[in-house]
Amino acid sequence: MLREAFYGIRRFDAFQESLGIARNTLNDRLRRLVDEGRASAGTVEVDARA
């Protein structure tokens, strides 16, 4: 997961697609990384024109 973040993946669905893991597993792992201070959580604004 850290490799994907290093290479520029920022969206949950992109992490899921790249890693091929279940949403609940990805959520748990991302939450752990944030809790340990190894990653930061944020929100992504969606462009309504897209």
N, C-alpha and C positions, 0 to 999 in steps of 0.2 A: 504494500500500500504506500509506503514512503517513497518507493521508486516511482510509482505513478504520479504522486504529488510532485516529486522532483522534476519529472518530465512535463509537468504542466496541467495535469488533470485536476480539475477543481470542482466538478459537479458530481453529485451522488450517483446519478444514473451512468455517468461515464466511468466512475470507479467500478460500479457493478458490472458493466459490460466488459471492461478490461480484465477484471479479476475473475468473472464468472462465478461469483458466490451469491448466496441468498441475501435478500435485503436485510433480514434480521441479523444475520451474521456480520454483514458489512457495517450495519449500524452499531452493533456491539463493539466491533474493533475500532471504528472511528471514535466512538465515545471514549474508549479506553485511551487512545492516543491523545485526545483532547484533555482528559482528566490528568494524564501524566505530563502534560505540557509539551508533548512532542509535536502537536499539531494545534491549529486554532480553528474554531468554528466560525462561520459567517453566513450571511444570507446573500443570495444572488438575485439581483433585480431582473425580472423577465421583461424583455422588450415586447410590448403589445403588438408591434408591427410585424414581428417575426412569425 
